[in-house]
Amino acid sequence: MNLNKWIYLALISMSPIVECRGSIPYGLLAGLPVVGVFIVAFFSNTLMGIVVYEGVKLLKSWLLRYPKLRNYYENYVRNALRRFKQYETGVAVSLAIFVGIPLPGTGAFTGAVVAEALEVKRPLAWASLAAGVLIACTVVTFITWSAMQIAR
């Protein structure tokens, strides 16, 4: 029975929109230990973000095989993205902050799509996603744990 709670926790962490913002309160309210909830939520959410990033990268390479899409991408999108190349570190930090804001729609799922859309390099994108998820997990754990302590 306890294993089911951990599995649900991991699955909630991997779901879009809710991510760790819903899984951490679930885990703590289910009576699971705080450190374990934090670790499972962090790794599950980060793993999901990395998988989405790689999936979007694969989808983009598949779509760019078509000449019309490739021409549009090369002429318009790539030119617009050249401006971001000189600020790549700033974009990565901004991405981590965006992912770290614990609101629906600003998590690792959306951050992974944005990272690929802005062509952030893989190691920097993965690090930004992990840092953002770490921020979000820390904030949500602190708020949930504090609320539970006040409600006692």
Secondary structure, 3 states (H helix, E strand, C coil): CHHHHHHHHHHHHHCCCCHHHHHHHHHHHCCCCHHHHHHHHHHHHHHHHHHHHHHHHHHHHHHCCCHHHHHHHHHHHHHHHHHHHCCHHHHHHHHHHHHHCCCCCCCHHHHHHHHHHCCCCHHHHHHHHHHHHHHHHHHHHHHHHHHHHHHC
